[in-house]
């Protein structure tokens, strides 16, 4: 799904197997050794994988999940929530090692989850669904977005503003924004037609959304969005380091980066033609992206978000999202 090479950067792709502990198969030094950050990756068949040593080794999380898990988020204070098909919600408070089912009270397919890191969580999914939790994912209340299109992702600036993106309604890709914790939603103005799959913010007023056909949109007010330079490949995930760099990943191993808040983009080097899904970055500027080679899940690493590298061993389950604290 993804792999890259750099003369300066030590990066590696590894497989996440069915059980036990898995070490990175590396060409240089592994992942980000010595970096005390938890990473959690989720994907097909309810599989959850976590690393406590910068991605050098990965363990399977203990859970009863069996449905595909599409989204994962953390509040940075020890709490994690993963969501997926058929109302699947799972919560962890030990860095992703053990997971407890949450009570959604519905069988809605959930596709994305986010938190303001102050105790408020939001999940979105099929049919314009939105749910809220104030107990770290253990119980949820349903809301009303006023739309019926599938919502693929949600993000927040941590200051009360939330943005959800999703399928187009034959006029433009769906962008919704809320300033009251998701109780009411307004439609953002999007100049392009096409499904949107990912959204991120730097917490300083800048937002970027990505989607089908290489759509890239950016805004500084959430109400009106402008098109950035794009590509022909579908883009599924976007993230920012909060220091001016944004990275998007998608189909055909496509990776692009921007240093002007999504206005213009440059191609990265992934070294793969496989599909890339979610990506995340830690506070030290280390990036990990996950994806699939057919049905197999892979992980790739980079220290600059632009050049990625690795030797890949594949597991039988595709990966869809990743988060770190």
Buried (B, 14 or more C-beta within 10 A) or exposed (E): BBBBBBEEBBBBBBBBBEEEEBEBBBEEEBBBEEBEBBBBBBBBBBBBBBBBBBBBBBBBBBBEBEBBBBBBBBBBEEBBBBBBBEBBBBBBBBBBBBBBBBEBEBEBBBBBBBBBBEEBBBBBBBEBBBBBBBEBBBBBEEBEBEBEBBBBBBBBBBEEBBBBBBBBEEEBBBBBBBBEBBEEBEBBEBEBBBBBBBBBBBBEBBBBBBBBBBBBBBBBEBEEBBBBEBBEBBBBBBBBBBEEBBBBBBBBBBBBBBEEBBBEBEEBBBBBBBBBBBBBBBEEBBBBBBBBBEEBBBBBBBBBBBBBBBEBBBBBBBBBBBBBB
